[in-house]
Amino acid sequence: MGDLLQRQILQLALGAAAGGVREVHTGSAAFQQKYMRWAQNPGEIRLSPALETALLNWKSVPPLVKRTSEGLTIELRGARLSKPADLQALVQLGELFLRKSPPFEILP
């Protein structure tokens, strides 16, 4: 994907928070192919095997995840979770993200 297009996607997804983010090279080849990974401090990003596995196995709309000093946000744009199992899977995904301390963004 071209640099200009990536920046436009980041701007749409993150708004003003897109300034100063750089691509993070972390995770397996399959993970890097499925998700865009961006952070203001790429050296602080650590992707646990459990979190990578959970994201690779995620069956719903790919999540837009933002973690900053203000907290964690997981968005499923255009999706509606109506089954209890789907809601529980989202909660479990959030719990995995909360176990990580540095701020990060992982985009579909």
C-alpha positions in Angstrom: 0.0 0.0 0.0 1.4 3.4 -0.9 2.5 5.8 1.8 0.0 8.5 0.9 -2.9 6.0 1.0 -1.7 4.6 4.4 -1.6 8.2 5.8 -5.1 8.9 4.6 -6.4 5.7 6.2 -4.6 6.6 9.4 -6.0 10.1 9.3 -9.6 8.8 8.8 -9.2 6.1 11.6 -7.3 8.1 14.2 -7.9 11.8 13.4 -5.5 14.1 15.1 -3.8 11.2 16.9 -2.4 10.0 13.5 0.3 12.6 13.7 3.7 11.2 14.5 2.8 7.5 14.2 5.2 5.1 12.5 4.7 1.6 11.2 5.7 -1.2 13.7 7.2 -4.4 12.4 6.0 -7.0 15.0 4.3 -10.3 14.9 4.4 -13.2 12.4 4.2 -12.8 8.7 0.5 -13.8 8.8 -0.2 -11.1 11.4 1.7 -8.4 9.5 -0.3 -9.3 6.4 -3.7 -9.1 8.2 -3.1 -6.0 10.3 -1.6 -2.6 10.0 0.5 -1.8 13.1 1.3 1.9 14.0 2.6 3.6 17.1 4.1 6.9 18.2 6.9 4.9 20.0 7.3 1.7 18.0 10.1 0.5 20.2 7.7 0.1 23.1 5.3 -2.3 21.3 5.3 -5.9 22.4 2.8 -8.3 21.0 2.2 -11.3 23.2 1.7 -14.7 21.5 -1.8 -14.9 23.1 -2.8 -11.5 21.7 -1.5 -12.3 18.2 -3.3 -15.6 18.2 -6.5 -14.0 19.4 -6.3 -11.4 16.6 -5.4 -14.0 13.9 -8.4 -16.1 15.0 -10.8 -13.1 15.2 -13.8 -14.0 12.9 -15.8 -10.7 13.0 -15.0 -7.4 11.4 -11.3 -6.6 12.0 -11.0 -4.4 15.1 -9.6 -0.9 15.1 -7.7 -0.8 18.4 -6.3 2.3 20.0 -4.5 2.4 23.3 -3.3 5.7 24.6 -2.6 7.2 28.0 -6.4 7.9 28.1 -7.4 4.2 27.8 -8.2 1.5 25.4 -10.7 1.6 22.6 -11.8 -1.3 20.4 -14.1 -0.4 17.5 -15.8 -2.9 15.2 -16.9 -0.5 12.4 -20.0 -1.5 10.7 -20.6 -4.6 12.9 -23.2 -5.4 15.4 -22.6 -8.1 18.0 -25.8 -9.7 19.1 -24.8 -13.2 20.2 -23.5 -13.6 23.8 -20.5 -15.6 22.5 -19.5 -12.7 20.2 -19.7 -10.2 23.0 -17.7 -12.5 25.3 -15.0 -12.9 22.6 -14.8 -9.1 22.4 -14.4 -8.8 26.2 -11.7 -11.4 26.1 -9.9 -9.6 23.4 -10.1 -6.4 25.4 -8.7 -8.2 28.4 -5.7 -9.4 26.4 -5.0 -5.8 25.3 -5.2 -4.5 28.8 -2.4 -6.9 29.9 0.0 -4.9 27.7 1.4 -1.7 29.2 2.7 0.6 26.3 0.3 2.6 24.2 -0.3 1.2 20.7 -2.6 1.1 17.7 -3.4 -1.9 15.6 -5.5 -1.3 12.5 -7.2 -3.8 10.2 
